[in-house]
Amino acid sequence: MATAIEKCVHCGFCLPACPTYSLLGEEMDSPRGRIYLMKNVLEENLSAADAQPYIDRCLGCMACVPACPSGVEYGDLLVSYRALQERERQRSPLDALARKLVIETLPYPKRFRLAVQTGRIGKALRGALPEAFASMLNLLPETLPPPMPTPPLLPARGERRAKVALLPGCAQQVLAPEINYAAAHALAANGVEVHNPPAAGCCGSILLHVGAEQQAIELARRNFSRFPDDIDAIITTAAGCGSGIHDYELLFKDQPDADRAAAFARKVTDFSAFLSSLGMREPTGFASERRLVYQDACHLLHAQGQHSEARALLNQVPNLRLLPIADAGMCCGSAGTYNIDQPAIAAELGRRKVASILAAEPDLVVSGNIGCITQLRQQLKSIGNPLPVRHIAELLWEACAGSD
């Protein structure tokens, strides 16, 4: 943590890249401002409580990291600081309850499904509830799709070119089970043998993001023995999961199974990155042109440095036309539980992103992250716009004639 702080020379290159600084215009809501605050808290020159509102407003989008000429590992600093402060932080009873509901439901699909079904009943009461609880209810979908389980083993079509396992995710299983279903079939259509470990679960990333370090470790550790050893990669269809897993070295520092965690993390690859590296078989494509915006998920673009992989795949599909948008690298406001913790800022960032997308006049929007997809759908719905938002795996499966 000290090394990351010392690297910051307060040059300001991070300011225009930061969503909260761009929106709020406050120095302490910028990466360099937050580094200054964290430094002063750690040196006991400032109380943690005084710094906390500004740290809480950070999305953790990592847009500042590639913008930084000094190589400040802001992500490592933020994750470590949040975990450190959560051990001592005093929350109000309502705030503590809201946090507990998130931590105890989102990573567990069965609990989350039950929570969504129960929460829909309480939507009529949201006007009388505290903001944190009202924002949770506002995010609940009107209906949930039925489960779409994939078989434990999906054979490769034609010559087998690779053997992978699919990370199931947690909330995504409930909100959009079609994503992993499409990913498995798209991979199989491209000669990949796909394993779906039935006992695998949440990778812990969503808890790591909010400073719940010990719970994140426990969830991550459960997966280590549940994936086959003889696979080429573990595929994730959620940018946040991939980014969080690549932080396992930091999460498991000084843990007895640190080497095992690092080996697991090295095998984890985003769906688009893996398929782009493997090489997609010639897709059938579509009968007529579709104008498409690809929405960059921050935890793919900034945290993992993946910009060209998804676009390379989409550019191979006949009759798909990729459209550029303004502020393409700016966060849409989803960012894990940010919609719950900071609903006003999240909504404004979502509105700005949707405005940029609509200005390009696309026929559909594609992303590689369930959080972005949910955020964009919600913002489009709020203005009565039916523009479809899909995961890239769904579109590529369709383009590969895998959905017939």
Backbone hydrogen bonds, N-H to C=O, Kabsch-Sander energy under -0.5 kcal/mol:
donor,donor_aa,acceptor,acceptor_aa,energy
5,I,1,M,-1.9
6,E,2,A,-2.5
7,K,3,T,-1.5
8,C,4,A,-0.8
8,C,5,I,-0.8
15,L,12,G,-1.3
18,C,14,C,-1.0
18,C,15,L,-1.1
22,S,18,C,-2.4
23,L,19,P,-1.9
24,L,20,T,-3.1
25,G,21,Y,-2.4
29,D,26,E,-1.8
30,S,27,E,-1.6
33,G,27,E,-0.5
34,R,30,S,-2.5
35,I,31,P,-2.4
36,Y,32,R,-2.0
37,L,33,G,-2.1
38,M,34,R,-3.0
39,K,35,I,-2.5
40,N,36,Y,-2.0
41,V,37,L,-2.2
42,L,38,M,-2.7
43,E,39,K,-1.8
44,E,41,V,-1.4
45,N,40,N,-3.1
46,L,40,N,-1.2
51,A,47,S,-1.3
52,Q,48,A,-1.9
54,Y,51,A,-0.9
55,I,51,A,-1.7
56,D,52,Q,-3.0
57,R,53,P,-1.2
58,C,55,I,-1.3
65,V,62,M,-1.0
67,A,63,A,-0.7
68,C,64,C,-0.8
68,C,65,V,-1.0
71,G,68,C,-0.8
74,Y,72,V,-1.9
77,L,73,E,-1.9
78,L,74,Y,-2.9
79,V,75,G,-2.5
80,S,76,D,-2.2
81,Y,77,L,-2.6
82,R,78,L,-2.7
83,A,79,V,-2.1
84,L,80,S,-2.3
85,Q,81,Y,-2.8
86,E,82,R,-2.1
87,R,83,A,-0.8
87,R,84,L,-0.6
88,E,85,Q,-1.1
89,R,85,Q,-1.8
91,R,89,R,-0.7
96,A,92,S,-3.0
97,L,93,P,-2.0
98,A,94,L,-2.4
99,R,95,D,-2.3
100,K,96,A,-2.2
101,L,97,L,-2.3
102,V,98,A,-1.8
103,I,99,R,-2.7
104,E,100,K,-2.5
105,T,101,L,-0.7
105,T,102,V,-0.8
106,L,102,V,-1.8
108,Y,105,T,-1.9
112,F,105,T,-0.6
112,F,108,Y,-3.0
113,R,109,P,-2.7
114,L,110,K,-1.9
115,A,111,R,-2.7
116,V,112,F,-2.6
117,Q,113,R,-2.3
118,T,114,L,-2.5
119,G,115,A,-2.9
120,R,116,V,-1.9
121,I,117,Q,-0.6
121,I,118,T,-0.8
122,G,118,T,-0.9
123,K,120,R,-0.9
124,A,121,I,-0.6
125,L,122,G,-1.7
126,R,123,K,-1.5
128,A,125,L,-2.1
129,L,126,R,-1.4
133,F,130,P,-0.5
134,A,130,P,-2.6
135,S,131,E,-2.8
136,M,132,A,-1.3
137,L,133,F,-2.0
138,N,134,A,-2.3
139,L,135,S,-1.2
140,L,136,M,-0.5
140,L,137,L,-1.0
154,L,194,V,-3.1
157,R,188,A,-2.7
161,R,191,G,-4.1
162,A,191,G,-1.2
164,V,193,E,-3.0
165,A,233,A,-1.9
166,L,195,H,-2.5
167,L,165,A,-0.5
167,L,235,I,-3.2
173,Q,170,C,-1.0
174,V,170,C,-0.7
174,V,171,A,-1.0
175,L,171,A,-2.7
176,A,172,Q,-2.5
179,I,176,A,-1.9
181,Y,177,P,-1.5
182,A,178,E,-2.5
183,A,179,I,-2.6
184,A,180,N,-2.7
185,H,181,Y,-1.8
186,A,182,A,-2.8
187,L,183,A,-2.5
188,A,184,A,-2.4
189,A,185,H,-2.2
190,N,186,A,-0.7
190,N,187,L,-1.0
191,G,188,A,-1.8
192,V,187,L,-1.8
193,E,162,A,-2.9
194,V,154,L,-2.6
194,V,192,V,-0.5
195,H,164,V,-2.5
195,H,193,E,-0.5
196,N,152,P,-2.5
200,A,197,P,-1.3
202,C,107,P,-0.6
207,L,204,G,-0.6
208,L,204,G,-2.2
209,H,205,S,-2.1
210,V,206,I,-0.5
210,V,207,L,-0.6
211,G,208,L,-1.3
212,A,207,L,-2.3
213,E,211,G,-1.9
216,A,212,A,-2.0
217,I,213,E,-2.2
218,E,214,Q,-2.1
219,L,215,Q,-2.2
220,A,216,A,-2.6
221,R,217,I,-2.6
222,R,218,E,-1.1
223,N,219,L,-0.6
223,N,220,A,-1.4
224,F,220,A,-0.6
224,F,221,R,-0.9
226,R,223,N,-1.5
231,I,229,D,-0.6
232,D,163,K,-3.7
233,A,163,K,-0.8
234,I,267,K,-3.0
235,I,165,A,-3.2
235,I,233,A,-0.6
236,T,269,T,-2.1
239,A,368,G,-0.8
242,G,238,A,-2.0
243,S,239,A,-2.4
244,G,240,G,-2.3
245,I,241,C,-2.7
246,H,242,G,-1.7
247,D,244,G,-1.3
248,Y,245,I,-2.0
250,L,247,D,-0.6
251,L,247,D,-2.6
252,F,248,Y,-3.2
253,K,250,L,-1.1
255,Q,252,F,-2.5
258,A,255,Q,-1.5
261,A,257,D,-2.2
262,A,258,A,-2.3
263,A,259,D,-2.2
264,F,260,R,-2.2
265,A,261,A,-2.5
266,R,262,A,-2.0
267,K,263,A,-0.8
267,K,264,F,-1.0
268,V,264,F,-0.6
268,V,265,A,-1.0
269,T,234,I,-2.8
271,F,236,T,-2.2
274,F,270,D,-2.6
275,L,271,F,-2.4
276,S,272,S,-2.5
277,S,273,A,-2.1
278,L,274,F,-2.6
279,G,275,L,-2.4
284,T,399,A,-1.6
285,G,399,A,-2.0
286,F,318,P,-1.6
290,R,319,N,-2.5
292,L,290,R,-0.5
292,L,321,R,-3.1
293,V,364,L,-1.8
294,Y,292,L,-0.5
295,Q,293,V,-0.7
295,Q,366,V,-3.2
296,D,294,Y,-0.7
300,L,297,A,-1.9
301,L,297,A,-2.9
302,H,298,C,-2.3
303,A,298,C,-1.7
306,Q,300,L,-3.0
307,H,305,G,-0.7
311,R,307,H,-0.6
312,A,308,S,-2.7
313,L,309,E,-1.6
314,L,310,A,-2.5
315,N,311,R,-2.4
316,Q,312,A,-0.6
316,Q,313,L,-1.1
317,V,314,L,-1.2
320,L,317,V,-1.5
321,R,290,R,-2.8
321,R,319,N,-0.5
322,L,320,L,-0.6
323,L,292,L,-2.9
328,A,325,I,-0.7
330,M,327,D,-1.7
338,Y,334,S,-0.6
338,Y,335,A,-1.5
339,N,334,S,-0.7
340,I,337,T,-1.4
341,D,337,T,-2.3
342,Q,338,Y,-3.4
346,A,342,Q,-2.5
347,A,343,P,-2.4
348,E,344,A,-2.0
349,L,345,I,-2.5
350,G,346,A,-2.2
351,R,347,A,-2.4
352,R,348,E,-2.2
353,K,349,L,-2.2
354,V,350,G,-2.4
355,A,351,R,-2.2
356,S,352,R,-2.0
357,I,353,K,-2.2
358,L,354,V,-2.9
359,A,355,A,-1.6
360,A,356,S,-0.6
360,A,357,I,-1.2
361,E,358,L,-1.3
363,D,291,R,-3.3
364,L,291,R,-1.4
365,V,388,P,-2.4
366,V,293,V,-2.7
367,S,390,R,-1.9
368,G,295,Q,-0.6
373,I,369,N,-2.2
374,T,370,I,-2.6
375,Q,371,G,-2.4
376,L,372,C,-2.8
377,R,373,I,-2.4
378,Q,374,T,-2.2
379,Q,375,Q,-2.3
380,L,376,L,-2.5
381,K,377,R,-2.4
382,S,378,Q,-1.8
383,I,379,Q,-0.8
383,I,380,L,-0.7
384,G,381,K,-1.5
385,N,380,L,-2.8
390,R,365,V,-2.8
392,I,367,S,-2.1
394,E,391,H,-0.8
395,L,391,H,-1.5
396,L,392,I,-2.5
397,W,393,A,-2.1
398,E,394,E,-1.9
399,A,395,L,-2.5
400,C,396,L,-1.9
401,A,398,E,-1.4
402,G,397,W,-2.9
403,S,397,W,-0.5
